[in-house]
Structures are given as structure tokens and as C-alpha cells.
């Protein structure tokens, strides 16, 4: 169950909502090539179950995209899923300011400003998925349905 030592906004939210989750610390440099695969290997999990959180601009509005580390974000698919026409990755400073997290530790949970969220539909076939727990070196596993509910997310195929 939850460990309280982490103390990030994401873990505080999960604990407050009584969501079953587990924290998974790891030691991988955020600047390492093939970062997602290295984190999956460090945790001993299937890379298809490990998701990265990206913040994009869809028609000028910040939007959260959660995609498996095994693929890339399909910006056209994200724009369509969010009801827009164009999408581009957000500026790092804007993403960090909006989320309250630093690059390499952005969690879809507990963000400073609540944004529209789209989770890749590959998560629906998983029992557990792994996302950042809100700081570099810490992942959290939880049921995809819980992440969808807590972020009020939609799901769509947004990976390439």
C-alpha cells in the first residue's frame, strides 16, 4: 500500500483518495538515452506498462498526454482526442510552471493547475500502469481506471 515518505502532491492525492498504489524508487539519470527503457529495466517491469507524462499545447491550451515509454506521442492524434486541430509539445518552462513538477518528474496526478488529460488507450488492457509519482527517481503503480478517474481523463490512441 502507500508509503507516506514520498510526500509529493501526487502521492498525497492518492493517499487522500484512498487509492491502492505502490511507490517504486529507481536510480536512472533523467538525461540518459533511452530513459524509459532504463527505468522499466531498473524496476523490472514491462516497458509497455510504464508511461511518460508529457504536456502539449492543443490549439494554444495546455493538455496532458500520458503515453507508454515504448512509443512517441502522436501530436495529430492528441489534437483530435482533445477536440483541437493542432498540437505541439509545450515549452519546458510552461510545462513545469503549470504542473508544479520538474522535467523527468512530471506526474499526471496532483498537478498545480488541472489540465485536460488524454491517456493512451493501451493502458486499458493493463492491470497496473506506472507513472511518475511527482519527482525524479520515483514511479507509482496504480490501476488505469483510478488514474482515469482522478485526472478526469479521456482515452484514445495517441501513441505512434
C-alpha positions in Angstrom: 0.0 0.0 0.0 1.1 3.7 0.1 4.2 4.8 1.7 4.0 8.3 3.2 7.7 9.2 2.9 7.4 10.5 -0.7 5.2 13.5 0.1 4.6 14.7 -3.4 1.3 16.2 -4.5 0.6 13.0 -6.5 1.2 10.7 -3.5 -0.8 13.0 -1.2 -3.7 12.9 -3.6 -3.6 9.1 -3.9 -3.5 8.7 -0.1 -6.3 11.2 0.4 -8.5 9.4 -2.2 -7.6 6.0 -0.6 -6.4 4.7 -4.0 -4.5 1.4 -3.9 -1.0 2.2 -5.2 2.7 1.3 -4.6 5.7 3.5 -4.9 8.8 2.4 -6.8 12.1 4.3 -6.4 14.8 3.9 -9.0 18.1 5.4 -9.9 18.4 6.4 -13.6 19.7 9.8 -14.8 16.9 11.8 -16.5 19.4 12.7 -19.2 20.2 9.0 -20.1 19.5 8.0 -23.6 16.5 5.6 -23.8 15.4 6.8 -20.3 12.1 5.0 -20.3 13.6 1.6 -21.2 16.2 2.0 -18.5 13.6 2.9 -15.8 11.5 -0.1 -16.8 14.6 -2.3 -16.6 15.5 -0.8 -13.2 12.0 -1.5 -11.9 11.8 -5.0 -13.6 8.5 -4.1 -15.3 7.2 -4.5 -18.9 8.1 -1.2 -20.7 4.6 -1.2 -22.2 3.2 -0.7 -18.7 5.5 2.3 -17.9 4.0 5.6 -19.1 5.5 9.1 -19.5 3.6 12.3 -18.9 4.0 15.0 -21.5 2.4 18.4 -21.6 1.5 19.7 -25.0 -0.4 22.7 -26.4 -3.5 21.9 -28.3 -4.7 25.0 -30.1 -2.8 27.1 -27.6 -4.3 25.3 -24.5 -2.0 23.1 -22.3 -3.1 19.5 -22.3 -1.6 16.4 -20.5 -0.7 13.4 -22.6 0.1 10.1 -20.9 1.8 7.6 -23.3 3.8 4.4 -22.9 7.6 4.8 -23.0 7.7 2.3 -25.8 6.3 4.8 -28.2 6.1 8.5 -29.0 3.3 10.9 -28.7 1.2 11.3 -31.9 0.5 15.0 -31.8 -2.2 14.8 -34.5 -4.0 12.1 -32.6 -3.7 14.1 -29.4 -5.1 17.2 -31.1 -8.1 15.1 -32.4 -8.6 13.4 -29.0 -8.6 16.8 -27.3 -11.1 18.3 -29.8 -8.5 20.5 -31.4 -6.7 20.9 -34.7 -3.0 21.4 -33.8 -0.8 20.1 -31.1 2.9 20.7 -30.2 4.9 19.9 -27.1 4.7 22.7 -24.6 7.7 24.7 -23.7 9.6 23.1 -20.7 9.2 26.2 -18.5 5.4 26.4 -19.2 5.1 22.7 -18.5 7.0 22.9 -15.2 5.1 26.1 -14.1 1.7 24.6 -14.9 2.3 21.2 -13.4 4.4 22.2 -10.4 6.8 19.4 -11.2 10.2 19.4 -12.9 11.0 17.6 -16.2 11.7 14.0 -15.6 9.3 14.0 -12.6 6.0 15.4 -14.1 3.1 13.3 -12.8 -0.4 13.3 -14.3 -1.6 13.4 -10.7 -1.6 16.4 -8.3 -0.7 19.0 -10.8 -0.8 22.6 -9.7 -3.2 23.5 -12.5 -5.8 20.9 -13.6 -5.5 20.4 -17.3 -7.4 18.3 -19.8 -5.8 14.9 -19.8 -5.6 12.2 -22.5 -4.3 8.7 -21.6 -3.2 6.4 -24.4 -5.8 3.6 -24.7 -3.2 0.9 -24.4 -3.5 1.5 -20.6 -7.0 0.0 -20.7 -5.6 -3.5 -21.2 -3.3 -3.3 -18.2 -3.9 -4.4 -14.6 -1.4 -1.9 -13.3 0.3 1.0 -15.0 3.3 3.0 -13.9 3.6 6.8 -14.0 5.8 9.4 -12.3 4.9 9.9 -8.6 5.9 13.5 -8.9 9.7 13.5 -8.6 12.6 12.2 -10.5 13.5 8.7 -9.4 10.0 7.7 -8.2 7.3 5.9 -10.0 3.8 4.9 -8.7 1.8 1.9 -9.9 -2.0 2.0 -9.9 -5.0 0.7 -11.8 -5.6 2.6 -15.0 -9.2 3.2 -14.0 -8.0 5.0 -10.9 -5.7 7.3 -13.0 -8.5 8.0 -15.4 -10.9 8.8 -12.6 -8.5 11.1 -10.7 -7.5 13.1 -13.7 -10.9 13.1 -15.4 -9.1 11.8 -18.4 -10.3 10.6 -21.8 -8.6 7.7 -23.5 -7.6 7.5 -27.2 -4.8 6.0 -29.3 -2.3 8.9 -29.0 1.0 6.9 -29.5 3.0 6.2 -32.6 
